[in-house]
């Protein structure tokens, strides 16, 4: 199965959307996950140059069959970012040559619709533990609330795509709309505790020197794992 897995980490503003100043500033990662034999792929958090992402897949011999959204924020799924319009899932599902729905956690649906303008028919709501197939490649959805109510991570073949739940250094903010510091603490210390140390972490932003690292290394180096209680966490997060 490892030979069949197609997995690419793309940095906005560098690997695509090179002319977009907002993309260069926000340093979002987008991921392409697919089955080489079936020629099918999904895109994680398509924002900025969405047409380029479809073209990258086509060049690699794959067609887009679905979208995986880590959370509703415009720099991940498109919408208005402080007055800057960002192309995302609305433009992607509107393409006549693409038949792809957006897989999200159910608590995120209303936030996604408000932020992006997509409709219920464009979305597939899930619960933590659900498995989405791309070809014959299973992708396990992990509900990790905290940054947003429906934040989720994706586990596939020893890789964890974490969105803004966990970075190599730090974690997602918990002072934005829909955020919950207590839920973030549980997600980091309980829900992600099931992820083995040899899993490779792929975050939602390029906020560190490296683009990815093992979960074991992240647990040793990331300051968020040095907090030893919920009370300490609350004080730490303000």
C-alpha positions in Angstrom: 0.0 0.0 0.0 2.9 2.4 0.7 3.9 2.2 -2.9 0.4 3.2 -4.0 0.2 6.2 -1.6 0.6 9.6 -3.2 1.4 12.2 -0.6 2.6 15.8 -1.3 3.2 18.7 1.0 2.8 22.0 -0.8 3.6 25.5 0.6 1.4 28.3 -0.5 3.3 31.2 -1.9 6.2 29.0 -2.9 4.9 25.8 -4.5 1.7 27.4 -5.9 0.1 30.8 -5.7 3.5 32.4 -6.0 2.1 35.8 -7.0 -0.2 36.0 -4.0 1.2 38.2 -1.3 -1.2 36.9 1.3 -0.3 33.3 0.5 3.4 34.1 1.0 2.7 35.8 4.3 0.4 33.2 5.7 2.7 30.2 4.8 -0.1 27.7 4.7 0.5 24.1 3.9 -1.8 22.2 1.5 -1.6 18.5 1.1 -2.4 16.1 -1.7 -3.2 12.5 -0.8 -4.1 9.9 -3.3 -4.0 6.3 -4.7 -1.6 6.1 -7.6 -3.1 2.9 -9.0 -6.7 4.2 -8.9 -5.6 7.7 -10.1 -7.7 9.4 -7.4 -6.7 12.1 -4.9 -8.0 14.4 -2.2 -6.7 17.8 -1.3 -6.4 19.0 2.3 -7.1 22.7 2.9 -7.2 24.1 -0.6 -6.8 27.8 -0.5 -5.3 30.5 -2.7 -4.4 29.0 -6.1 -7.0 26.2 -6.2 -6.9 25.9 -10.0 -3.1 25.3 -9.7 -3.8 22.5 -7.3 -6.1 20.7 -9.8 -3.4 21.2 -12.4 -0.7 19.8 -10.2 -2.8 16.7 -9.7 -3.4 16.3 -13.4 0.3 16.6 -14.1 0.9 13.8 -11.7 -1.8 11.7 -13.3 -4.5 12.0 -10.7 -8.0 13.5 -10.6 -9.5 15.3 -7.6 -12.3 13.3 -6.0 -12.7 15.0 -2.6 -11.6 17.7 -0.2 -10.5 17.3 3.4 -10.9 20.4 5.6 -9.0 20.7 8.9 -11.1 23.8 10.0 -13.2 26.7 8.7 -10.6 29.5 8.7 -10.3 31.4 5.3 -6.6 30.8 5.0 -7.4 27.1 4.9 -10.7 26.8 3.0 -11.1 30.2 1.5 -13.3 33.2 2.2 -12.7 36.7 3.5 -9.5 37.1 5.5 -9.6 40.6 7.0 -10.7 42.2 3.8 -8.6 39.9 1.5 -10.7 37.5 -0.6 -9.1 34.0 -0.7 -10.2 31.4 -3.3 -10.9 28.1 -1.7 -13.5 25.3 -1.6 -16.3 27.5 -3.1 -14.3 28.0 -6.3 -13.2 24.4 -6.3 -16.6 22.7 -6.0 -17.9 25.2 -8.6 -15.6 23.9 -11.3 -17.5 21.9 -13.9 -14.7 19.4 -14.3 -14.5 18.6 -10.6 -17.0 16.4 -8.7 -15.6 16.7 -5.2 -17.4 17.2 -1.8 -15.8 18.6 1.3 -15.3 16.3 4.3 -15.5 18.1 7.6 -16.4 17.3 11.2 -20.1 17.9 11.7 -19.7 20.7 14.4 -17.8 22.7 11.8 -20.5 22.8 9.1 -22.2 26.1 10.0 -18.8 27.8 10.4 -17.7 26.5 7.0 -20.8 27.6 5.2 -20.7 31.1 6.7 -17.0 31.6 5.9 -17.0 30.2 2.4 -20.5 30.4 1.0 -20.8 26.7 0.2 -24.0 24.8 0.8 -25.0 21.7 2.7 -24.9 19.7 -0.5 -21.2 20.5 -0.9 -20.3 19.1 2.6 -20.0 15.7 4.2 -20.3 15.9 8.0 -18.3 13.3 10.0 -17.5 12.3 13.5 -14.1 11.5 15.0 -12.9 8.0 14.0 -14.6 8.0 10.6 -12.6 6.7 7.7 -12.6 8.3 4.3 -11.3 6.3 1.3 -9.4 7.8 -1.5 -9.1 4.9 -3.9 -8.1 2.0 -1.6 -6.1 4.3 0.7 -7.9 4.8 4.1 -7.7 8.2 5.8 -8.8 8.3 9.5 -10.4 11.5 10.7 -9.5 12.6 14.2 -11.8 15.2 15.8 -9.5 17.6 17.7 -11.5 20.6 18.8 -9.9 23.6 20.5 -8.7 25.9 17.7 -12.3 25.7 16.3 -15.2 23.5 17.3 -14.7 21.0 14.5 -11.0 21.1 14.0 -9.7 17.7 12.7 -6.5 15.9 11.9 -6.0 13.2 9.3 -4.0 10.0 9.9 -2.8 8.1 6.8 0.0 5.5 6.6 2.1 6.8 9.5 1.5 10.4 8.8 -0.6 12.9 10.8 -1.8 16.0 8.9 -2.7 18.3 11.9 -4.0 21.6 10.5 -3.8 24.2 13.2 -4.3 21.8 16.1 -0.6 21.1 16.5 2.5 22.7 15.0 6.1 21.5 15.4 6.4 24.5 17.7 3.3 25.5 19.5 -0.4 24.9 18.7 -3.3 26.8 17.2 -4.7 29.9 18.9 -7.5 29.6 21.3 -8.7 33.2 21.5 -10.5 33.3 18.1 -14.2 32.8 17.4 -15.3 29.3 18.4 -12.0 28.4 20.1 -11.9 26.6 23.4 -8.7 26.4 25.5 -9.9 23.5 27.6 -10.9 21.5 24.5 -7.5 22.2 23.0 -5.8 20.8 26.1 -7.9 17.7 25.9 -7.1 17.3 22.2 -3.4 17.6 22.7 -3.1 15.5 25.8 -5.8 12.9 25.3 -6.9 12.6 21.7 -3.5 12.9 20.1 -2.0 10.7 22.8 -3.0 7.7 20.7 -0.7 8.8 17.9 2.6 6.8 18.0 5.9 8.6 18.4 7.1 7.4 15.0 4.2 9.1 13.2 5.4 12.0 11.0 3.6 15.2 11.9 2.6 17.5 9.0 1.3 20.9 10.2 -1.0 23.5 8.7 1.6 26.3 8.6 5.3 26.5 8.1 6.0 28.1 11.5 9.2 26.2 12.3 12.6 25.5 10.8 11.5 22.1 9.5 8.4 21.3 7.5 7.7 18.1 9.3 8.9 16.0 12.3 8.1 12.8 14.2 5.5 13.0 16.9 8.1 11.8 19.4 10.4 14.7 18.5 7.5 17.1 18.6 6.5 15.9 22.1 10.1 16.3 23.3 10.6 19.8 21.8 7.2 21.5 21.7 6.5 23.7 24.7 2.8 22.8 24.8 3.7 19.4 26.0 5.5 20.8 29.0 2.3 21.9 30.6 1.3 19.4 33.2 -2.3 20.3 34.3 -5.4 21.9 32.9 -5.1 24.7 35.5 -1.5 25.5 34.4 -2.7 25.3 30.8 -5.5 27.9 31.4 -2.9 30.3 33.0 -0.5 29.7 30.2 -3.1 30.4 27.5 -4.3 33.5 29.2 
